[in-house]
Amino acid sequence: MASFFDPVTAVALVPAIAKGLGTTMLMVVPAITGGSMLGFAIALVRVRATPILDKLAKAYISVFRGTPLLVQLFLAYFAVPGLLYAMGIDVRRADPIWFAIATLGLNQAAFLSEVFRSAIAAVDEGQIEAGRALGLKEWQVGWLVVLPQAALLALPGWGNALVILFQETSLAFTIGVMEVMGSAHASGVRSYQSLEAYAAAALIFIAISLTLEAVFSLLARRLGAPGGTSPVVGS
């Protein structure tokens, strides 16, 4: 009688499926970079509390935090090209990875904006006043006093966001991106061993997620950042 699941085969499939990591990283790097930049800009808007801009920022955050990432991905890939085509811009043949990168980046910005806003708000007001008392201009206080401390306070949350983003790239295979999950799906179809292929993908995601968690926890301790990344696997 054939075995329902062959762990040896699952492990053996890891190297082949791991080839999709290159595509995964092609999504992670620009998405976390763009998401961090946009998220920081949104955080500044929230901190300054300019009435109209603050409402727009809150609406943006509500939309991207209040809807499933998969829905956002499908809207970006299936709906946006049609809307752009109606306006004379044809992106219908664009590589699916660009839609995945844009969606992941916009989604990350919504979550990271709250990480950055909380970090900025947590900076000791006394140190800000001390900077002003020394004659520093507002931009100097922000650059020399607030930003370094806020960056340190935001490090654990940013690390968590990176781990989550890495895992969320697995959704990109639903629009045809051949990353780790896409490679696992294709391998399973070819070999008729889908369970083993998906198990191999799970091993890859767990291994890299735990590695990233360990790196950021170590970095947070070395730099004296409060807390650390939330554990991927419960203790």
Kinemage of the C-alpha trace (Angstrom):
@kinemage 1
@onewidth
@group {chain A} dominant
@subgroup {mainchain}
@vectorlist {calphas} color= white
{ca met a 1} P 0.000 0.000 0.000
{ca ala a 2} L 1.420 3.399 -1.027
{ca ser a 3} L 2.348 5.804 1.732
{ca phe a 4} L 0.087 8.852 2.153
{ca phe a 5} L 3.088 11.096 2.750
{ca asp a 6} L 6.774 10.477 2.114
{ca pro a 7} L 8.947 12.782 4.260
{ca val a 8} L 12.107 11.697 2.442
{ca thr a 9} L 10.640 12.882 -0.849
{ca ala a 10} L 9.575 16.170 0.751
{ca val a 11} L 13.122 16.858 1.930
{ca ala a 12} L 14.530 15.780 -1.438
{ca leu a 13} L 12.293 18.311 -3.206
{ca val a 14} L 13.579 21.252 -1.142
{ca pro a 15} L 16.571 22.151 -3.392
{ca ala a 16} L 14.450 22.229 -6.551
{ca ile a 17} L 11.664 24.267 -4.969
{ca ala a 18} L 14.172 26.612 -3.313
{ca lys a 19} L 15.104 27.834 -6.793
{ca gly a 20} L 12.008 29.989 -6.532
{ca leu a 21} L 13.667 31.979 -3.729
{ca gly a 22} L 15.306 34.244 -6.291
{ca thr a 23} L 11.911 35.412 -7.503
{ca thr a 24} L 10.701 35.683 -3.911
{ca met a 25} L 13.560 38.041 -3.061
{ca leu a 26} L 12.840 40.064 -6.211
{ca met a 27} L 9.486 40.802 -4.600
{ca val a 28} L 10.630 41.204 -0.989
{ca val a 29} L 13.414 43.773 -1.517
{ca pro a 30} L 11.502 46.419 -3.529
{ca ala a 31} L 8.283 45.813 -1.576
{ca ile a 32} L 9.873 46.342 1.848
{ca thr a 33} L 11.901 49.307 0.550
{ca gly a 34} L 8.963 51.051 -1.089
{ca gly a 35} L 6.636 50.105 1.746
{ca ser a 36} L 9.044 51.526 4.328
{ca met a 37} L 9.436 54.819 2.468
{ca leu a 38} L 5.710 55.285 1.908
{ca gly a 39} L 4.918 54.058 5.411
{ca phe a 40} L 7.316 56.593 6.937
{ca ala a 41} L 5.765 59.393 4.881
{ca ile a 42} L 2.285 58.368 6.061
{ca ala a 43} L 3.554 58.221 9.655
{ca leu a 44} L 4.829 61.801 9.396
{ca val a 45} L 1.444 62.903 8.081
{ca arg a 46} L -0.265 61.192 11.020
{ca val a 47} L 2.153 62.726 13.545
{ca arg a 48} L 1.695 66.240 12.162
{ca ala a 49} L -2.085 65.654 12.118
{ca thr a 50} L -2.792 67.969 9.185
{ca pro a 51} L -6.618 67.665 8.951
{ca ile a 52} L -7.157 66.706 5.287
{ca leu a 53} L -3.955 64.708 4.853
{ca asp a 54} L -4.522 62.905 8.147
{ca lys a 55} L -7.988 61.793 7.024
{ca leu a 56} L -6.581 60.566 3.708
{ca ala a 57} L -3.841 58.669 5.542
{ca lys a 58} L -6.387 57.049 7.872
{ca ala a 59} L -8.536 56.047 4.892
{ca tyr a 60} L -5.526 54.496 3.157
{ca ile a 61} L -4.586 52.540 6.266
{ca ser a 62} L -8.174 51.385 6.802
{ca val a 63} L -8.483 50.094 3.235
{ca phe a 64} L -5.224 48.155 3.173
{ca arg a 65} L -5.456 46.858 6.737
{ca gly a 66} L -9.150 46.097 6.471
{ca thr a 67} L -9.113 43.952 3.329
{ca pro a 68} L -7.385 40.597 2.718
{ca leu a 69} L -4.091 40.788 0.856
{ca leu a 70} L -5.338 38.178 -1.628
{ca val a 71} L -8.282 40.421 -2.535
{ca gln a 72} L -5.899 43.354 -3.014
{ca leu a 73} L -3.671 41.214 -5.216
{ca phe a 74} L -6.574 40.082 -7.396
{ca leu a 75} L -7.870 43.638 -7.766
{ca ala a 76} L -4.404 44.846 -8.755
{ca tyr a 77} L -3.894 42.082 -11.301
{ca phe a 78} L -7.372 41.656 -12.765
{ca ala a 79} L -9.078 45.046 -12.304
{ca val a 80} L -6.378 47.734 -12.446
{ca pro a 81} L -5.102 46.827 -15.960
{ca gly a 82} L -8.643 47.201 -17.315
{ca leu a 83} L -9.068 50.594 -15.660
{ca leu a 84} L -5.703 51.797 -16.944
{ca tyr a 85} L -6.490 50.511 -20.441
{ca ala a 86} L -9.685 52.565 -20.427
{ca met a 87} L -7.487 55.605 -19.736
{ca gly a 88} L -5.151 54.758 -22.606
{ca ile a 89} L -2.452 52.969 -20.601
{ca asp a 90} L -1.948 49.338 -21.603
{ca val a 91} L -0.298 47.180 -18.927
{ca arg a 92} L -2.268 44.034 -19.676
{ca arg a 93} L 0.848 42.159 -20.768
{ca ala a 94} L 3.045 43.315 -17.903
{ca asp a 95} L 4.792 40.610 -15.894
{ca pro a 96} L 2.596 39.544 -12.944
{ca ile a 97} L 5.517 40.100 -10.570
{ca trp a 98} L 5.130 43.884 -10.934
{ca phe a 99} L 1.533 43.713 -9.725
{ca ala a 100} L 2.660 41.547 -6.810
{ca ile a 101} L 5.463 43.957 -5.854
{ca ala a 102} L 3.156 46.980 -6.005
{ca thr a 103} L 0.435 45.299 -3.956
{ca leu a 104} L 2.838 43.972 -1.331
{ca gly a 105} L 4.543 47.361 -1.042
{ca leu a 106} L 1.284 49.289 -0.649
{ca asn a 107} L 0.045 46.757 1.894
{ca gln a 108} L 3.265 46.945 3.890
{ca ala a 109} L 3.130 50.743 3.902
{ca ala a 110} L -0.206 50.658 5.719
{ca phe a 111} L 1.147 48.412 8.469
{ca leu a 112} L 4.581 50.021 8.721
{ca ser a 113} L 3.074 53.500 8.984
{ca glu a 114} L 1.626 52.512 12.355
{ca val a 115} L 4.945 50.986 13.431
{ca phe a 116} L 6.765 54.209 12.561
{ca arg a 117} L 4.091 56.475 14.038
{ca ser a 118} L 4.173 54.617 17.345
{ca ala a 119} L 7.968 54.753 17.386
{ca ile a 120} L 8.025 58.504 16.754
{ca ala a 121} L 5.384 59.087 19.433
{ca ala a 122} L 7.413 57.025 21.915
{ca val a 123} L 10.482 59.280 21.725
{ca asp a 124} L 10.959 61.060 25.050
{ca glu a 125} L 9.504 64.565 24.810
{ca gly a 126} L 12.148 65.746 27.268
{ca gln a 127} L 14.929 64.975 24.797
{ca ile a 128} L 13.090 66.853 22.072
{ca glu a 129} L 12.768 69.882 24.342
{ca ala a 130} L 16.446 69.577 25.255
{ca gly a 131} L 17.360 69.693 21.571
{ca arg a 132} L 15.302 72.824 21.109
{ca ala a 133} L 16.879 74.360 24.202
{ca leu a 134} L 20.299 73.818 22.636
{ca gly a 135} L 19.214 75.956 19.701
{ca leu a 136} L 18.568 73.189 17.200
{ca lys a 137} L 16.103 73.947 14.446
{ca glu a 138} L 13.016 71.765 14.076
{ca trp a 139} L 14.461 69.777 11.180
{ca gln a 140} L 17.679 69.244 13.168
{ca val a 141} L 15.698 68.008 16.166
{ca gly a 142} L 13.858 65.614 13.889
{ca trp a 143} L 17.019 64.398 12.140
{ca leu a 144} L 19.417 64.260 15.094
{ca val a 145} L 17.130 63.489 18.042
{ca val a 146} L 13.848 61.930 16.919
{ca leu a 147} L 14.869 59.860 13.890
{ca pro a 148} L 17.719 57.826 15.473
{ca gln a 149} L 15.625 56.901 18.507
{ca ala a 150} L 12.483 56.232 16.473
{ca ala a 151} L 14.435 53.958 14.124
{ca leu a 152} L 15.674 51.929 17.085
{ca leu a 153} L 12.187 51.706 18.592
{ca ala a 154} L 10.727 50.658 15.232
{ca leu a 155} L 13.311 47.932 14.568
{ca pro a 156} L 11.395 45.017 16.177
{ca gly a 157} L 8.175 45.938 14.382
{ca trp a 158} L 10.012 46.391 11.091
{ca gly a 159} L 11.613 42.976 11.526
{ca asn a 160} L 8.198 41.415 12.118
{ca ala a 161} L 6.889 43.128 8.990
{ca leu a 162} L 9.757 41.712 6.926
{ca val a 163} L 9.067 38.166 8.131
{ca ile a 164} L 5.353 38.546 7.383
{ca leu a 165} L 6.121 40.005 3.948
{ca phe a 166} L 8.399 37.077 3.124
{ca gln a 167} L 5.569 34.685 3.973
{ca glu a 168} L 2.958 36.726 2.106
{ca thr a 169} L 4.882 36.441 -1.159
{ca ser a 170} L 3.475 32.899 -1.329
{ca leu a 171} L 0.171 34.429 -2.479
{ca ala a 172} L 1.795 35.701 -5.671
{ca phe a 173} L 1.619 32.248 -7.241
{ca thr a 174} L -2.160 32.749 -7.558
{ca ile a 175} L -1.505 35.289 -10.339
{ca gly a 176} L 1.218 33.254 -12.016
{ca val a 177} L 4.428 34.338 -10.273
{ca met a 178} L 6.817 31.392 -10.019
{ca glu a 179} L 8.224 31.984 -6.544
{ca val a 180} L 8.626 29.294 -3.866
{ca met a 181} L 4.931 28.404 -3.683
{ca gly a 182} L 4.591 28.535 -7.457
{ca ser a 183} L 7.576 26.220 -7.813
{ca ala a 184} L 6.032 23.843 -5.263
{ca his a 185} L 2.724 23.825 -7.113
{ca ala a 186} L 4.405 23.119 -10.457
{ca ser a 187} L 6.575 20.401 -8.921
{ca gly a 188} L 3.558 18.752 -7.319
{ca val a 189} L 1.623 18.733 -10.588
{ca arg a 190} L 4.549 17.216 -12.492
{ca ser a 191} L 5.375 14.525 -9.937
{ca tyr a 192} L 1.868 13.806 -8.599
{ca gln a 193} L 3.340 14.430 -5.134
{ca ser a 194} L 1.664 17.700 -4.238
{ca leu a 195} L 1.635 17.044 -0.500
{ca glu a 196} L 5.391 16.474 -0.430
{ca ala a 197} L 5.990 19.528 -2.630
{ca tyr a 198} L 3.944 21.816 -0.377
{ca ala a 199} L 5.654 20.337 2.683
{ca ala a 200} L 9.012 21.190 1.102
{ca ala a 201} L 7.823 24.766 0.556
{ca ala a 202} L 6.705 24.913 4.193
{ca leu a 203} L 10.164 23.797 5.325
{ca ile a 204} L 11.740 26.591 3.294
{ca phe a 205} L 9.406 29.242 4.701
{ca ile a 206} L 9.873 28.036 8.282
{ca ala a 207} L 13.666 27.882 7.999
{ca ile a 208} L 14.037 31.363 6.539
{ca ser a 209} L 11.413 32.911 8.828
{ca leu a 210} L 13.162 31.529 11.910
{ca thr a 211} L 16.509 32.737 10.574
{ca leu a 212} L 15.177 36.256 10.015
{ca glu a 213} L 13.607 36.235 13.467
{ca ala a 214} L 16.917 35.208 15.048
{ca val a 215} L 18.845 37.873 13.118
{ca phe a 216} L 16.505 40.684 14.145
{ca ser a 217} L 16.337 39.505 17.752
{ca leu a 218} L 20.135 39.522 17.905
{ca leu a 219} L 20.303 42.920 16.209
{ca ala a 220} L 17.726 44.341 18.615
{ca arg a 221} L 19.713 43.095 21.613
{ca arg a 222} L 22.981 44.437 20.243
{ca leu a 223} L 21.501 47.863 19.555
{ca gly a 224} L 19.493 47.939 22.761
{ca ala a 225} L 16.121 48.074 21.028
{ca pro a 226} L 13.131 47.251 23.255
{ca gly a 227} L 11.525 43.843 22.756
{ca gly a 228} L 12.209 41.787 19.660
{ca thr a 229} L 10.472 40.078 16.791
{ca ser a 230} L 7.435 37.994 17.635
{ca pro a 231} L 8.239 34.291 17.423
{ca val a 232} L 7.176 32.577 14.212
{ca val a 233} L 6.627 29.329 16.073
{ca gly a 234} L 5.141 29.437 19.550
{ca ser a 235} L 7.383 28.358 22.396
